[in-house]
């Protein structure tokens, strides 16, 4: 006997909320690293090495 994961069915009127949730999830995965990249280059070019260490740890 093995474990099977429970499946859920998406009702037709609930599909819009799952699309919105999916879009928020993927945008969060893309936007957060972009923000950290902007922080990295701004601290690198302004030569604020203390903040560069902080941004490096955040990436």
DODREN-74480 format. One line per 4 residues: their letters; for each residue x, y, z of N, C-alpha, C. Coordinates in nm, 3 decimals, decimal comma. Layout:
! residues N
a> X/Y/Z/X/Y/Z/X/Y/Z  ...
//
This chain:
! residues 59
xxxx> 0,084/-0,117/0,000/0,000/0,000/0,000/0,090/0,124/0,000  0,060/0,221/-0,083/0,139/0,344/-0,091/0,049/0,466/-0,080  0,110/0,574/-0,045/0,035/0,698/-0,024/0,014/0,769/-0,157  -0,105/0,815/-0,180/-0,133/0,897/-0,297/-0,180/1,034/-0,249
xxxx> -0,136/1,136/-0,317/-0,173/1,271/-0,277/-0,318/1,299/-0,316  -0,389/1,370/-0,235/-0,529/1,402/-0,269/-0,533/1,503/-0,383  -0,623/1,483/-0,474/-0,640/1,574/-0,587/-0,760/1,663/-0,560  -0,747/1,786/-0,600/-0,861/1,875/-0,585/-0,908/1,917/-0,723
xxxx> -1,035/1,938/-0,733/-1,093/1,979/-0,859/-1,122/2,129/-0,854  -1,087/2,196/-0,961/-1,111/2,339/-0,969/-1,245/2,359/-1,038  -1,333/2,427/-0,969/-1,463/2,455/-1,029/-1,447/2,566/-1,133  -1,534/2,572/-1,232/-1,520/2,674/-1,338/-1,523/2,817/-1,287
xxxx> -1,601/2,846/-1,184/-1,605/2,984/-1,134/-1,491/3,013/-1,039  -1,409/2,917/-1,006/-1,292/2,938/-0,921/-1,165/2,949/-1,004  -1,175/2,932/-1,135/-1,055/2,931/-1,220/-0,990/3,069/-1,227  -1,067/3,178/-1,216/-1,008/3,311/-1,223/-0,921/3,339/-1,101
xxxx> -0,962/3,292/-0,984/-0,880/3,316/-0,866/-0,750/3,237/-0,873  -0,754/3,117/-0,928/-0,629/3,041/-0,939/-0,537/3,102/-1,043  -0,592/3,163/-1,148/-0,509/3,232/-1,247/-0,441/3,353/-1,184  -0,515/3,428/-1,103/-0,459/3,545/-1,037/-0,352/3,503/-0,937
xxxx> -0,380/3,398/-0,860/-0,281/3,349/-0,764/-0,156/3,300/-0,835  -0,173/3,233/-0,947/-0,059/3,185/-1,024/0,024/3,301/-1,077  -0,043/3,404/-1,127/0,028/3,521/-1,180/0,106/3,593/-1,069  0,045/3,608/-0,951/0,114/3,672/-0,839/0,235/3,590/-0,798
xxxx> 0,220/3,458/-0,794/0,330/3,370/-0,756/0,448/3,385/-0,852  0,423/3,376/-0,982/0,532/3,382/-1,079/0,593/3,522/-1,087  0,512/3,626/-1,074/0,569/3,761/-1,073/0,657/3,783/-0,951  0,618/3,726/-0,838/0,702/3,734/-0,719/0,835/3,664/-0,737
xxxx> 0,834/3,553/-0,808/0,959/3,481/-0,833/1,050/3,557/-0,928  0,993/3,636/-1,015/1,074/3,711/-1,112/1,116/3,847/-1,057  1,024/3,916/-0,990/1,051/4,054/-0,948/1,150/4,062/-0,831  1,141/3,970/-0,736/1,230/3,976/-0,620/1,378/3,969/-0,657
xxxx> 1,421/3,875/-0,742/1,563/3,876/-0,782/1,602/4,001/-0,861  1,508/4,057/-0,938/1,538/4,180/-1,010/1,563/4,296/-0,914  1,484/4,303/-0,808/1,504/4,409/-0,708/1,639/4,393/-0,641  1,676/4,269/-0,605/1,806/4,246/-0,542/1,920/4,279/-0,638
xxxx> 1,901/4,257/-0,769/2,003/4,292/-0,867/2,020/4,443/-0,876  1,910/4,517/-0,872/1,918/4,663/-0,872/1,990/4,712/-0,747  1,956/4,654/-0,631/2,026/4,690/-0,507/2,175/4,662/-0,518  2,211/4,548/-0,576/2,351/4,509/-0,588/2,430/4,610/-0,671
xxxx> 2,378/4,643/-0,789/2,452/4,736/-0,874/2,453/4,877/-0,819  2,345/4,918/-0,751/2,345/5,053/-0,694/2,448/5,064/-0,581  2,461/4,961/-0,498/2,562/4,967/-0,392/2,703/4,948/-0,447  2,715/4,871/-0,554/2,847/4,851/-0,615/2,899/4,981/-0,675
xxxx> 2,814/5,053/-0,747/2,858/5,176/-0,813/2,871/5,293/-0,717  2,799/5,289/-0,605/2,813/5,398/-0,508/2,924/5,367/-0,406  2,986/5,251/-0,417/3,098/5,208/-0,333/3,063/5,205/-0,184  2,942/5,167/-0,153/2,902/5,150/-0,014/2,920/5,001/0,021
xxxx> 3,039/4,968/0,064/3,076/4,828/0,080/3,001/4,760/0,195  2,963/4,835/0,297/2,886/4,775/0,406/2,752/4,724/0,355  2,687/4,805/0,272/2,558/4,764/0,217/2,575/4,657/0,110  2,690/4,655/0,044/2,715/4,552/-0,056/2,719/4,415/0,006
xxxx> 2,775/4,405/0,125/2,777/4,278/0,198/2,634/4,236/0,232  2,553/4,331/0,274/2,414/4,302/0,310/2,336/4,255/0,188  2,353/4,321/0,077/2,282/4,283/-0,047/2,333/4,148/-0,096  2,463/4,123/-0,081/2,519/3,995/-0,123/2,457/3,880/-0,042
xxx> 2,434/3,901/0,085/2,372/3,798/0,167/2,224/3,782/0,133  2,160/3,887/0,085/2,019/3,880/0,050/1,994/3,807/-0,080  2,093/3,807/-0,167/2,075/3,739/-0,297/2,073/3,595/-0,280
//
